[in-house]
Amino acid sequence: MASGLKRFVPLLDRVLVQRVEPLKKSVGGVILPESAVPKVNEGKVVAVGPGARSTDGNLIPMSVKEGDTVLLPEYGGTKVAIDDKDFTLFRDAELLGILEG
């Protein structure tokens, strides 16, 4: 977990994600207005819960781990502010995929 952050452990199959900030300058150094900056649908996993439970009580493991870069849905998630930083809380099944490389 990132240093300086309060210890936050999501429950069950929830994942705490910090969205990647979009570029605010063009390659040439021109500052872009907010209307011209596309929404970035990727983020870094900050914390993960232990996993969900199946109907017979077995633990279903999480598909992501701390530090993974993930592709996020356009809508959804619960916005959370911890130590004046903005995060989004998603269920494991809502994440679209892991970005590698």
FENKATA-V33842 format. One record per pair of residues at least 24 apart in sequence whose C-alpha atoms are under 6 Angstrom apart, sorted by sequence separation. I is the first residue (numbers start at 0). J is the second residue. If there is no record, write none. Layout:
i-><I | I>
j-><J | J>
This chain:
i-><18 | 43 | 71 | 17 | 43 | 70 | 16 | 17 | 42 | 70 | 16 | 42 | 69 | 16 | 41 | 69 | 16 | 41 | 68 | 69 | 15 | 40 | 41 | 68 | 15 | 40 | 14 | 14 | 13 | 12 | 11 | 9 | 10 | 11 | 12 | 9 | 11 | 12 | 11 | 0 | 17 | 16 | 16 | 15 | 15 | 14 | 14 | 13 | 14 | 13 | 12 | 13 | 12>
j-><42 | 67 | 95 | 42 | 68 | 95 | 42 | 43 | 68 | 96 | 43 | 69 | 96 | 44 | 69 | 97 | 45 | 70 | 97 | 98 | 45 | 70 | 71 | 98 | 46 | 71 | 46 | 47 | 48 | 48 | 48 | 47 | 48 | 49 | 50 | 48 | 50 | 51 | 51 | 45 | 86 | 86 | 87 | 87 | 88 | 88 | 89 | 89 | 90 | 90 | 90 | 91 | 91>
